[in-house]
Amino acid sequence: MPDFITSRQTLLLYLKARIPFISLRTDERDRALDLTRALAPQLNIPIYYHTLSQGMRELVPYSTQGLLARLRSPPSTDTGPAARSPTLR
């Protein structure tokens, strides 16, 4: 990685673009994992990494707390168009 700021900006752009597979080749694995770990919560997406020794692992456990809270809350009595939307609010 050239420098931390440039690497962070480039990786952030790739993650925001939802590029499904990003390969980082570096001798500084811990630095690359720290960089990626810092960006994951900002984007609220699951990120996985693979190593030969550990296989596929989730970098930061994806937060399902917000999703579970929405699923457990009582349904809204609102009958407007947003209430009929199939997406979770």
N, C-alpha and C positions, 0 to 999 in steps of 0.2 A: 504494500500500500504506500502510495507516495507520501502523503501526510494525513494527519487525522481529520482535519477539516474537509479536505477534498474528498477523502474516502467516505466520510459521513454523508456529505451531500450527494455523492454518486450513488451510494447504497440506498439512501432515502428515496431518490428518484426511481431507482429500480423497484423498490418495494411498493411505492405509491402506484407505479405502472402495473402492479400485479404480475410482474414477470414470474412465471411459475418455478423456475429453477435458476438460481444464481450460484455460480461456483466461485469461491474465493480461494486462490492459491497463495499461501503466505507461510513464512517461517514463524510468524507471530500469531499462533492460533488463539491464544488467550486474548490478545488485543482485538482480533477480529470478532471473537465471540462477545467481548464486552461492548464493542461498537454495535453489533447487531442486537444484543440484549437491551441496550439503551433505546434503540429505535422501535422495538416491538410494541411496547405499551402505548406509544404515541399513535400508532396506526391501528391498534386493536385487532390484530390479525395473528393467527398462529404461525410460528416460524419453527421449522425443523432443521436440524443439521445432522450430518452423517460423518462418522469417523470409522476407520477400519476396526479400531479396538472396541467401540461402543455401539456401532450400528446407527440406526436412525433414532434420533431423540428429539423431543420438543425442547426448544431453547428456553422459552418462558411459558409456563403453563397458561394456556389461553383462558382468559377470565370468563367463566360462565356464570358468575354470580349475578351480573346484571340480567342475563337471559333468564336464569332460574327465577329471579324475583318477578320479572314480567310474566312468566308463565304461571306463577303461583298467585298473582294478584287477581282479585275478582274481576270479571269482565265488565267493561264500561257499559253504561246505559245509554251512551251517546248513539244516536242513529244517523249522524251525518256521514258524508262520504268517507272521511278518515276512519270511522268506526268499521266500515265494510272493507277496508283495505286488508289484503292478505298478509301484509308485513307486520312484524311485531313493532310496537311503539315503546 
